[in-house]
Amino acid sequence: MSGARRSSVPAALLFWTLIHGFGSGAAHAAEGGASVPAPSLDNRRMVGIAQTAVLAGGCFWGMQAVFEHVKGVRRVLAGYAGGDAATAHYAMVGTGTTGHAESIQITFDPAEVSYGDILRVYFSVAHDPTGLNRQGSDEGVRYRSNIFYYDARQRQIARTYIEQLQQAGVFSQPIVTRLDPLTGFYPAEGYQQDFVVHNTDYEYVVQNDLPKIANLKRLFPDLYRNRPVLVSQRSLAAN
């Protein structure tokens, strides 16, 4: 899990770097994270079939990396949501005309971690929910803060939590996170998966993504696991 594979970074990503730079990591999640209360409305942790959450909050590299370190998470896929299958490709999404956001699909065990727990990490360390169509130096609609809910219960929990955080004045700026029904999630290209794990000294990762993992460990020690669960693994990573 150490050592960057810079030679494996595709030309599309090198082009992205030339345009956007490595970024300053200005979002709160890349600085110190935000201390947020637990959701007042949530599902009880209980034995049941695996559940899924789809979230967007900036570059999916860091989002995926954070949740790969959360106990109870069984798989995290980087991908695209908000648009059609035909346009779910990195280069097309980058045009900002597809409706897609860079997103992650989280599969989790409801006996170990709840949907509310997932959202708490999302609002605290995974991204900055006050950035309108941007995270740090990354700008554009594909970097928007967006929760894609599967059903009415997820929508209720997410909406109630956003209202709770707004009323508590947790953030100095209004939360701009969108709530939309999930119409489809499309996994990203293979080279995008587990990117942080395979490129730990890539400058963008060092500045923007590794601090998020450190914040997860510091703010949520009971949820943090040292060994990430990877897309490439068929078996579950040990906690």
Secondary structure as GFF3:
##gff-version 3
##sequence-region A 1 239
A	DSSP	three_ten_helix	6	8	.	.	.	ID=ss1
A	DSSP	alpha_helix	11	20	.	.	.	ID=ss2
A	DSSP	three_ten_helix	28	30	.	.	.	ID=ss3
A	DSSP	beta_strand	51	57	.	.	.	ID=ss4
A	DSSP	alpha_helix	60	67	.	.	.	ID=ss5
A	DSSP	beta_strand	73	81	.	.	.	ID=ss6
A	DSSP	three_ten_helix	85	87	.	.	.	ID=ss7
A	DSSP	alpha_helix	90	93	.	.	.	ID=ss8
A	DSSP	beta_strand	101	108	.	.	.	ID=ss9
A	DSSP	alpha_helix	115	121	.	.	.	ID=ss10
A	DSSP	pi_helix	122	126	.	.	.	ID=ss11
A	DSSP	beta_strand	134	135	.	.	.	ID=ss12
A	DSSP	beta_strand	138	139	.	.	.	ID=ss13
A	DSSP	three_ten_helix	141	143	.	.	.	ID=ss14
A	DSSP	beta_strand	145	149	.	.	.	ID=ss15
A	DSSP	alpha_helix	152	168	.	.	.	ID=ss16
A	DSSP	beta_strand	178	181	.	.	.	ID=ss17
A	DSSP	beta_strand	185	187	.	.	.	ID=ss18
A	DSSP	three_ten_helix	190	192	.	.	.	ID=ss19
A	DSSP	alpha_helix	195	198	.	.	.	ID=ss20
A	DSSP	alpha_helix	203	204	.	.	.	ID=ss21
A	DSSP	pi_helix	205	209	.	.	.	ID=ss22
A	DSSP	alpha_helix	210	219	.	.	.	ID=ss23
###
